[in-house]
């Protein structure tokens, strides 16, 4: 954070300083640069952090979490604008006293018209051992907050149906160390 802040002071003066909730010190550095360079600060909100850390069980409510919550509220209040990924995040911030006029919702999405069903790939089926199998898939991030254990529970409930395989495609989010849910003492 400190090196990034120092280096930002030698860059051409930005139009705006920005911070993203995905990396704690990135958002703090963004605010500090915006103050030092006398520029507006835009906070990109993709998760209600640190609440999400507590919600997934990675940490318990503690002094550290309360300090992080104070930093979070400080940054929300100092932001010139907040770009939230969901309307529910906007409502949550307003309920917590943040000025709703500076919160703008920009949802993530995909243009479904760019995707059409295609025939199955015999080579991929063979490589994955899925020939003549009905496959249900999940494509996306594999992180604590994604509750993929629910999909495994759903698979167990559907074991007598025609779905014979569940395929998970994606990457594991980096961050806190945790034991993967798909590993058990028996596997």
Secondary structure, DSSP 8 states (H G I E B T S, - for coil): -HHHHHHHTTS---SEEEEETTSHHHHHHHHHHHHHTT-EEEEEESS-TTHHHHHTTSS-S-HHHHHHHHHHHHHHHH-SEEEESSHHHHHHHHHTT--GGGEEE------GGG-------HHHHHHHT-TT--EEEEES-B-GGG-HHHHHHHHHHTTTSS--EEEEES-B--SS----TT--TT-
